[in-house]
Amino acid sequence: MKWTKRVEDPNVWRIYLATVGLSVAYGMALSLLAIFLDAKGFTKSDIGSLAFVFGLGIVSLSLVMDRLIERFGAKEMLVTCFFGYAATVTVFPFLDSFASVALLRFFDGAFSVGIWIGAETMLLSRAGERNKAFTMSLYAVAMGIGYATGPGLAWALTRLGPLAVGFIAAGVLSVIAGVYLLVTLEPDKAIRHVVSLEQLDEETPAAPPRKLSRGQVLWQIKN
């Protein structure tokens, strides 16, 4: 079986394509981040602290992402996080204070993990039982392609203008990818419903009374 035929759902390929665009934006921004912060006068300690704040953003949204997907849908959360990341990476070069950059890095981490969880949720729901690992492997390939090519594109752009150009270009790519998913991606199929034990008790019909024979009735009366 050809590997292209193992993924028949066109929505999976749409997510792959958007992922390539997004990961190019990631590669561009990450390759310029430390250079830009150093040029702004941030110390090594500051840069390390910003990495910590980025991680906090990842953890914070991860804790509630399942409930957000159940409430709004995986596609809706995925597209929202695409646009959110685009906003953070575009605004980034125009900030100067540590507090403002830290706040932005927090949301950068949150929107990034929202994209990862949203995309993986949709991919796994459409992969089929026998192709889940294969589908996620191709997702990793799509992500890796962008991470590998993004720094080269950022290097070329910064030869034409200031470092901020690279961040703005990353934002534009993320917006394009988000719009593409908004227009072409079908809503996710699987929605997990949480039912409490009380609801189960209320919704479970009572068993009909068991009919007893005359002999059983007399035996129960006797005892």
Wavefront OBJ file of the C-alpha trace (Angstrom):
o trace
v 0.000 0.000 0.000
v 1.380 3.403 -0.971
v 1.978 5.664 1.979
v -0.159 8.425 0.421
v -3.155 6.072 0.360
v -2.885 5.345 4.067
v -4.180 8.851 4.752
v -7.416 9.218 2.817
v -9.082 12.070 4.695
v -8.264 15.354 2.880
v -8.566 17.241 6.161
v -5.446 15.484 7.410
v -3.449 16.778 4.449
v -4.853 20.264 5.021
v -3.569 20.181 8.584
v -0.177 19.005 7.316
v 0.015 21.892 4.852
v -0.933 24.464 7.472
v 1.580 22.892 9.859
v 4.389 23.372 7.351
v 3.519 27.066 7.069
v 3.273 27.471 10.818
v 6.510 25.638 11.540
v 8.320 27.827 9.011
v 7.086 30.752 11.107
v 8.307 28.977 14.253
v 11.721 28.393 12.705
v 12.019 32.022 11.652
v 11.024 33.402 15.042
v 13.140 31.000 17.099
v 16.259 31.626 15.035
v 15.946 35.376 15.642
v 14.686 35.394 19.218
v 17.940 35.323 21.195
v 19.683 37.660 18.729
v 16.850 40.163 18.956
v 16.661 40.069 22.755
v 20.412 40.547 23.020
v 20.210 43.539 20.686
v 17.469 44.981 22.909
v 19.788 44.777 25.907
v 18.281 41.771 27.676
v 20.739 39.819 29.826
v 21.288 36.069 29.661
v 19.350 35.769 32.896
v 16.451 37.678 31.343
v 16.444 35.398 28.309
v 16.413 32.331 30.556
v 13.520 33.761 32.564
v 11.564 34.381 29.366
v 12.013 30.729 28.426
v 10.541 29.812 31.818
v 7.554 32.094 31.223
v 7.042 30.498 27.812
v 6.861 27.114 29.532
v 4.310 28.455 32.009
v 2.109 29.443 29.090
v 2.342 25.922 27.707
v 1.385 24.351 31.035
v -1.434 26.805 31.737
v -3.404 26.219 28.544
v -2.622 22.502 28.522
v -4.516 22.106 31.804
v -7.772 23.415 30.325
v -7.417 22.652 26.619
v -9.480 19.473 26.792
v -12.432 21.364 28.254
v -12.089 24.154 25.698
v -12.111 21.634 22.863
v -15.189 19.930 24.321
v -16.917 23.310 24.630
v -15.948 24.971 21.359
v -14.520 22.224 19.109
v -11.008 21.299 17.999
v -11.161 23.228 14.722
v -12.318 26.398 16.438
v -9.586 26.221 19.064
v -6.954 25.333 16.464
v -7.781 28.292 14.222
v -8.047 30.657 17.192
v -4.586 29.654 18.391
v -3.148 30.106 14.893
v -4.360 33.701 14.887
v -3.266 34.180 18.492
v 0.255 33.042 17.722
v 0.328 35.285 14.650
v -0.548 38.267 16.832
v 2.115 37.523 19.442
v 4.954 36.996 16.973
v 4.021 40.115 14.979
v 3.848 42.397 18.019
v 6.996 40.978 19.624
v 9.649 43.180 17.924
v 7.846 46.350 18.981
v 8.075 45.691 22.727
v 10.938 46.875 24.911
v 10.256 46.215 28.600
v 10.858 42.864 30.258
v 7.306 42.753 31.645
v 5.663 43.265 28.253
v 7.918 40.731 26.534
v 7.334 38.212 29.340
v 3.565 38.595 29.023
v 3.814 38.072 25.288
v 6.012 34.994 25.708
v 3.420 33.535 28.081
v 0.722 33.844 25.432
v 3.190 32.620 22.816
v 3.552 29.382 24.758
v -0.185 29.103 25.372
v -1.145 29.583 21.734
v 1.611 27.237 20.594
v 0.445 24.354 22.755
v -3.135 25.097 21.745
v -2.111 24.550 18.135
v -0.311 21.308 18.944
v -3.187 19.836 20.954
v -5.861 21.013 18.528
v -4.039 19.645 15.489
v -3.209 16.335 17.148
v -6.791 15.913 18.359
v -8.139 16.333 14.844
v -5.478 14.132 13.288
v -6.053 11.267 15.708
v -9.832 11.470 15.316
v -9.453 11.073 11.539
v -6.509 8.697 11.326
v -8.245 5.349 11.704
v -7.269 2.673 14.190
v -4.392 1.234 12.126
v -2.831 4.504 10.959
v -2.615 6.677 14.072
v 1.163 6.345 14.513
v 1.727 6.806 10.778
v -0.473 9.910 10.694
v 1.357 11.468 13.632
v 4.726 10.614 12.064
v 3.795 12.633 8.986
v 2.692 15.461 11.273
v 6.163 15.443 12.835
v 7.705 15.498 9.354
v 5.586 18.522 8.409
v 6.684 20.281 11.586
v 10.331 19.418 11.002
v 10.305 20.730 7.432
v 9.301 24.151 8.664
v 11.763 24.217 11.543
v 14.548 23.358 9.091
v 13.661 25.915 6.415
v 12.499 28.768 8.643
v 15.949 29.893 9.839
v 17.233 30.104 6.265
v 14.274 32.226 5.234
v 14.753 34.461 8.273
v 18.433 34.900 7.396
v 17.514 35.973 3.862
v 14.866 38.440 5.034
v 17.107 40.058 7.631
v 19.631 40.778 4.892
v 16.972 42.965 3.294
v 15.851 44.795 6.420
v 15.899 44.876 10.240
v 15.357 41.833 12.446
v 11.737 42.847 12.944
v 11.038 41.873 9.333
v 11.562 38.221 10.205
v 8.987 38.311 13.012
v 6.448 40.141 10.876
v 6.902 37.623 8.066
v 6.356 34.815 10.583
v 3.119 36.470 11.651
v 1.937 36.785 8.059
v 2.651 33.096 7.416
v 0.700 32.120 10.524
v -2.289 34.220 9.472
v -2.287 32.657 6.006
v -2.166 29.168 7.526
v -4.971 30.021 9.951
v -7.210 31.421 7.218
v -6.542 28.330 5.107
v -7.718 26.064 7.926
v -10.704 28.282 8.687
v -11.903 28.054 5.085
v -11.034 24.455 4.163
v -11.045 22.369 7.340
v -14.182 20.440 8.255
v -15.268 20.417 11.911
v -13.819 17.671 14.074
v -15.763 14.439 14.279
v -15.109 13.255 17.788
v -16.399 15.129 20.824
v -15.979 13.510 24.208
v -19.041 13.760 26.413
v -18.622 13.640 30.170
v -21.559 12.081 32.008
v -21.792 12.066 35.782
v -22.850 9.028 37.781
v -26.002 10.872 38.849
v -26.943 11.420 35.199
v -26.409 7.743 34.482
v -28.684 6.795 37.377
v -31.377 9.178 36.176
v -31.162 8.103 32.544
v -30.974 4.342 33.142
v -34.489 2.878 32.910
v -35.614 0.844 35.874
v -35.749 -2.893 35.297
v -39.317 -4.268 34.965
v -40.549 -6.228 37.991
v -39.853 -9.947 37.748
v -42.959 -12.100 37.465
v -43.153 -14.825 40.079
v -44.892 -18.138 39.754
v -47.661 -19.123 42.190
v -45.293 -21.469 43.951
v -42.652 -18.759 44.413
v -45.249 -16.374 45.840
v -46.423 -18.961 48.359
v -42.828 -19.747 49.325
v -42.057 -16.050 49.967
v -45.241 -15.677 52.062
v -44.318 -18.726 54.071
v -40.828 -17.378 54.790
l 1 2 3 4 5 6 7 8 9 10 11 12 13 14 15 16 17 18 19 20 21 22 23 24 25 26 27 28 29 30 31 32 33 34 35 36 37 38 39 40 41 42 43 44 45 46 47 48 49 50 51 52 53 54 55 56 57 58 59 60 61 62 63 64 65 66 67 68 69 70 71 72 73 74 75 76 77 78 79 80 81 82 83 84 85 86 87 88 89 90 91 92 93 94 95 96 97 98 99 100 101 102 103 104 105 106 107 108 109 110 111 112 113 114 115 116 117 118 119 120 121 122 123 124 125 126 127 128 129 130 131 132 133 134 135 136 137 138 139 140 141 142 143 144 145 146 147 148 149 150 151 152 153 154 155 156 157 158 159 160 161 162 163 164 165 166 167 168 169 170 171 172 173 174 175 176 177 178 179 180 181 182 183 184 185 186 187 188 189 190 191 192 193 194 195 196 197 198 199 200 201 202 203 204 205 206 207 208 209 210 211 212 213 214 215 216 217 218 219 220 221 222 223
